[in-house]
Amino acid sequence: MIVGLVLVVTAVVVGAQVIGASNRTVAVWSIDRDLAEGTVLQADDLVQVDVNLGSVGPRYLTAATAPPVGRPVSRPLRAGELLAAADLGRAPEGRVVVVAVSPDRMPPGVTHGSVVDLYLTRGGQTPGDPAETELVQSAVSVQSVSAPSAGGLSAATSNRYQVAVLLPPDPADALIRTLPGGEPILALVQDAA
């Protein structure tokens, strides 16, 4: 009888420890939207989620630490993925260039973290002057998008989206030199992240 009682008590204690250990969760950072490689993290890209990571816990960034805002991601990330330390890279090489894009030359769905192909159309303003469109850079990471705005204290208006893109140094320099004489066009790359 005593042996049976000891076995029951032992089973209850061990079971409680196993159940208690399995319910231990930790708050970690998760990605809120699809992000392209090279995208610099913003506060609204991250959400805290409680998960049980078990032995792989040290690979992930806990929400007990400061959010990694301002750090670039080293690979494409999907919405809902947990952010691992290995997913953060060094500051991306290249230059962030702001391009003013008219609404009819930018597809819907281009947001922070998107990947686009950047084209530039020149000419075509006068009869007999054919328009030429060239690919400036493919698979460009969008860093931010500002919608057209009106008003404010200065009463300045803009009917163009301000799109900040990360380009390698040489294409960035070429774009800066040629942009005043052309119109940028963005093509959204699907399933890039």
Buried (B, 14 or more C-beta within 10 A) or exposed (E): EEEEEEEEEEEEEEEEEEEEEEEEEBEBBBBBBBBBBBBBBBEEBBBEBEEEBEEEEEEBBEBEEEBBEEBBBBBBBEBEBBBBEEBBEEEBEBBBBEBBBEEEBBEEEBBBBBBBBBBBBBEBEEEEEEEEBEEBBEEBBBBBBEEBEEEEEEEEEEEBBBBBBBBEEEBBEBBEEBBEEBBBBBBBBEEBB
